[in-house]
Amino acid sequence: SHFNERAVSSKNAQGLMQLMPDTAERFGVKDAFNPEQNIKGGLAYLRWLLAFFRGNVSLVAAAYNSGERTVEKYHGLPPYQETIDYVQKVINRYQKTTHPFLRNIVSPASFLTSKKL
């Protein structure tokens, strides 16, 4: 979004945190162009993703970029260059592979249930 609260991507991601309309609705965002609502919705989504992917930063970043269903489909990082580049930027800046998460928000992604993360 480059801090443009009115930003709309070619895929229709909207506002500061570039929320897709269905994701915005899912997390209670009524106006995706309202900075406060957009940020709160984006943070709620990130918290959900952290729980869903059991704190795996690469999977969370990939899902934020390409959608959690895409990460589930590939059982990991999807083979999309945009997503690969995005994940690398996040990892380079955050410099950790895991992040604390709340287990009671959502059950983990099905492909993670056999792994201990």
C-alpha positions as CSV (number, residue, x, y, z in Angstrom):
1,S,0.0,0.0,0.0
2,H,3.0,2.3,0.5
3,F,1.0,3.8,3.4
4,N,-1.8,4.8,1.0
5,E,-5.0,4.2,2.9
6,R,-6.9,4.3,-0.4
7,A,-4.7,1.8,-2.1
8,V,-6.3,-1.0,-4.2
9,S,-4.1,-3.8,-5.7
10,S,-4.7,-5.5,-9.0
11,K,-6.3,-8.4,-7.0
12,N,-8.6,-5.9,-5.2
13,A,-6.7,-6.0,-1.9
14,Q,-7.6,-2.8,-0.1
15,G,-6.3,-0.2,2.3
16,L,-3.1,0.1,4.4
17,M,-2.8,-3.6,5.1
18,Q,-4.1,-4.7,1.7
19,L,-7.0,-6.8,2.9
20,M,-9.0,-8.7,0.4
21,P,-12.7,-7.9,0.8
22,D,-13.7,-11.3,2.1
23,T,-10.9,-11.2,4.7
24,A,-11.9,-7.7,5.7
25,E,-15.5,-8.9,6.2
26,R,-14.3,-12.0,8.1
27,F,-12.4,-9.9,10.6
28,G,-15.1,-7.2,11.1
29,V,-13.8,-4.5,8.8
30,K,-16.7,-2.5,7.5
31,D,-14.7,0.1,5.7
32,A,-11.4,-1.2,4.4
33,F,-10.3,2.3,3.6
34,N,-10.6,3.5,7.2
35,P,-7.1,3.2,8.5
36,E,-8.0,2.2,12.1
37,Q,-10.4,-0.5,10.9
38,N,-8.0,-1.8,8.3
39,I,-5.1,-2.0,10.7
40,K,-7.2,-3.7,13.4
41,G,-8.6,-6.2,10.8
42,G,-5.1,-6.8,9.4
43,L,-3.7,-7.5,12.9
44,A,-6.6,-9.8,13.7
45,Y,-5.9,-11.7,10.5
46,L,-2.2,-12.0,11.3
47,R,-3.0,-13.2,14.8
48,W,-5.3,-15.9,13.3
49,L,-2.7,-16.8,10.7
50,L,0.0,-17.2,13.5
51,A,-2.3,-19.6,15.3
52,F,-3.4,-21.5,12.1
53,F,0.3,-22.0,11.0
54,R,1.5,-22.5,14.6
55,G,3.9,-19.5,14.6
56,N,5.7,-20.4,11.4
57,V,6.7,-17.0,10.1
58,S,7.4,-18.1,6.6
59,L,4.0,-19.8,6.3
60,V,2.2,-16.8,7.9
61,A,3.9,-14.4,5.5
62,A,3.1,-16.6,2.5
63,A,-0.5,-16.9,3.5
64,Y,-0.8,-13.1,4.1
65,N,0.5,-12.6,0.5
66,S,-1.3,-15.4,-1.3
67,G,-4.0,-16.7,1.0
68,E,-4.1,-19.4,3.6
69,R,-5.8,-21.8,1.2
70,T,-2.9,-21.5,-1.2
71,V,-0.4,-22.4,1.5
72,E,-2.6,-25.3,2.5
73,K,-2.9,-26.5,-1.1
74,Y,0.9,-26.6,-1.4
75,H,1.5,-27.8,2.1
76,G,4.0,-24.9,2.5
77,L,5.2,-22.1,0.4
78,P,3.5,-21.8,-3.0
79,P,5.7,-21.6,-6.0
80,Y,4.8,-18.0,-6.9
81,Q,7.7,-15.6,-7.3
82,E,5.8,-12.7,-5.7
83,T,5.1,-14.8,-2.6
84,I,8.7,-16.2,-2.4
85,D,10.1,-12.6,-2.6
86,Y,7.6,-11.4,0.0
87,V,8.4,-14.2,2.4
88,Q,12.1,-13.5,2.0
89,K,11.6,-9.8,2.7
90,V,9.7,-10.6,5.9
91,I,12.3,-13.1,7.1
92,N,15.1,-10.7,6.3
93,R,13.5,-8.0,8.4
94,Y,12.1,-10.1,11.2
95,Q,15.1,-12.4,11.4
96,K,13.1,-15.1,13.3
97,T,11.5,-18.3,11.9
98,T,8.8,-18.5,14.6
99,H,6.6,-16.2,16.5
100,P,4.5,-16.8,19.7
101,F,0.9,-17.5,19.0
102,L,-2.4,-18.3,20.9
103,R,-3.4,-21.9,20.4
104,N,-7.0,-21.4,21.3
105,I,-7.8,-19.2,18.3
106,V,-8.1,-21.9,15.6
107,S,-7.1,-25.5,15.0
108,P,-3.8,-25.8,13.0
109,A,-3.7,-26.2,9.3
110,S,-4.4,-29.9,8.5
111,F,-0.9,-30.5,7.0
112,L,0.7,-29.3,10.2
113,T,-1.1,-31.7,12.5
114,S,1.5,-34.4,12.0
115,K,4.4,-32.0,12.6
116,K,5.4,-30.5,15.9
117,L,5.8,-26.7,15.5
